[in-house]
């Protein structure tokens, strides 16, 4: 048994079987993938990695499972799933994952499950549990009790605590010990006693605060959009496919983008490196319109390429100087977390707390239509964007006319 000192959870025990997985190159790659992608352009200390996050999720998944008095096999299965849930991430974490979904119909969870199959065939790796159950947990299925991928789970608990620690955003301590103390197994699903209701609500508050301050920060959105487009230009103008990026890390993709002959990719990435970021030229706030209207806008601007090209043509600019960040609002997210009331009845968190709806509504604040461009073109792109939007008849364009 080995031990690792973690700044969030203290000492984490590592049994020999887990060590055999951790010591593989496939897992060591996670040391070179930043947890928050390009957020360090705003928060310089946010350089923590998927490696440390995965160890934290392994620890919390096991502790949550133990708090439910589950069998040792199920506890261990959740631990292994927590350890491996992010092994399939592309470079820069979630920033370019949507390209994998668009081009191949795959998520990082699908790639993680493929990695598990490969590791199981490796004679140097020992899995102490059934890997089909591990993959099931990673996919969010509930054939067995799942503490890794749920409405409240080890993954969310760890990334909120870890991201807060490394960004310096103090949203109040998530009471993970209280959540574990009063966790319950309700109809085969992770639930909570009413005594932990305030702790559950504080976790949703933490999500809200981190969305405000980190995940939807304007400068983060700009850098992520610039990186996404740099990668798209790179893929569209070379023989490299999105699946060729599987197994690479941040440093390897950065090297390719810095040295590619695709000038638009190279220029965008070097601007990110030197923090010479694009500016917001056009902004349409969407928080005061309906969820259906936001979805209409999102669908219209997806994919963004044709719209970027048309605005660039109106402005008499190259397309690389017009980047659209379209809304991606999912207002139908439900928090069907079972809660045991003081009378012993079982109800959903949705029925007894205003927090789920507050979180959904707060998410709308971040769902704006942004159009980015270099600072010297801000006015020109604003005029071109407005002119283009006035021609839209697929929906009421007045709701995004600024």
KAMO-V775220 format. One record per residue. N is the residue number from 1. SS is DSSP state (helix for helix, strand for strand, loop for the rest). Layout:
n={N,N}
ss={SS,SS}
This chain:
n={1,2,3,4,5,6,7,8,9,10,11,12,13,14,15,16,17,18,19,20,21,22,23,24,25,26,27,28,29,30,31,32,33,34,35,36,37,38,39,40,41,42,43,44,45,46,47,48,49,50,51,52,53,54,55,56,57,58,59,60,61,62,63,64,65,66,67,68,69,70,71,72,73,74,75,76,77,78,79,80,81,82,83,84,85,86,87,88,89,90,91,92,93,94,95,96,97,98,99,100,101,102,103,104,105,106,107,108,109,110,111,112,113,114,115,116,117,118,119,120,121,122,123,124,125,126,127,128,129,130,131,132,133,134,135,136,137,138,139,140,141,142,143,144,145,146,147,148,149,150,151,152,153,154,155,156,157,158,159,160,161,162,163,164,165,166,167,168,169,170,171,172,173,174,175,176,177,178,179,180,181,182,183,184,185,186,187,188,189,190,191,192,193,194,195,196,197,198,199,200,201,202,203,204,205,206,207,208,209,210,211,212,213,214,215,216,217,218,219,220,221,222,223,224,225,226,227,228,229,230,231,232,233,234,235,236,237,238,239,240,241,242,243,244,245,246,247,248,249,250,251,252,253,254,255,256,257,258,259,260,261,262,263,264,265,266,267,268,269,270,271,272,273,274,275,276,277,278,279,280,281,282,283,284,285,286,287,288,289,290,291,292,293,294,295,296,297,298,299,300,301,302,303,304,305,306,307,308,309,310,311,312,313,314,315,316,317,318,319,320,321,322,323,324,325,326,327,328,329,330,331,332,333,334,335,336,337,338,339,340,341,342,343,344,345,346,347,348,349,350,351,352,353,354,355,356,357,358,359,360,361,362,363,364,365,366,367,368,369,370,371,372,373,374,375,376,377,378,379,380,381,382,383,384,385,386,387,388,389,390,391,392,393,394,395,396,397,398,399,400,401,402}
ss={loop,strand,strand,strand,strand,strand,loop,loop,loop,strand,strand,strand,strand,strand,loop,helix,helix,helix,helix,helix,helix,helix,loop,loop,helix,helix,helix,helix,helix,helix,helix,helix,loop,strand,loop,loop,loop,loop,helix,helix,helix,loop,loop,loop,loop,loop,loop,loop,strand,helix,helix,helix,helix,helix,helix,helix,helix,helix,helix,helix,helix,helix,helix,helix,helix,helix,helix,loop,loop,loop,loop,helix,helix,helix,helix,helix,helix,helix,helix,helix,helix,helix,helix,helix,loop,loop,loop,loop,loop,loop,loop,loop,helix,helix,helix,helix,helix,helix,helix,helix,helix,helix,helix,helix,loop,loop,loop,helix,helix,helix,helix,helix,helix,helix,helix,helix,helix,helix,helix,helix,loop,loop,loop,loop,loop,loop,loop,loop,loop,loop,helix,helix,helix,helix,helix,helix,helix,helix,loop,loop,loop,loop,loop,loop,loop,loop,loop,loop,loop,loop,loop,loop,loop,helix,helix,helix,helix,helix,helix,helix,helix,helix,helix,helix,helix,helix,helix,loop,loop,loop,loop,loop,loop,loop,loop,helix,helix,helix,helix,helix,helix,loop,strand,strand,strand,strand,loop,loop,strand,strand,strand,strand,strand,helix,helix,helix,helix,helix,helix,helix,helix,helix,helix,helix,helix,helix,helix,helix,helix,helix,helix,helix,helix,helix,helix,loop,loop,helix,helix,helix,helix,helix,helix,helix,helix,helix,helix,helix,helix,helix,helix,helix,helix,helix,helix,helix,loop,loop,loop,loop,loop,helix,helix,helix,helix,loop,loop,loop,loop,helix,helix,helix,helix,helix,helix,helix,helix,helix,helix,loop,loop,loop,helix,helix,helix,helix,helix,helix,helix,helix,helix,helix,helix,loop,loop,loop,loop,loop,strand,strand,strand,strand,strand,strand,loop,loop,loop,loop,loop,loop,helix,helix,helix,helix,helix,helix,helix,helix,helix,helix,loop,loop,loop,loop,helix,helix,helix,helix,helix,helix,helix,helix,helix,helix,helix,loop,loop,loop,helix,helix,helix,loop,strand,strand,strand,loop,loop,loop,loop,loop,loop,loop,loop,loop,loop,loop,loop,strand,strand,strand,loop,loop,loop,loop,loop,strand,strand,strand,helix,helix,helix,helix,loop,loop,helix,helix,helix,helix,helix,helix,helix,helix,helix,helix,helix,loop,loop,loop,strand,strand,strand,strand,strand,loop,helix,helix,helix,helix,helix,helix,helix,helix,helix,helix,helix,helix,helix,helix,helix,loop,loop,loop,loop,loop,loop,loop,helix,helix,helix,helix,loop,loop}
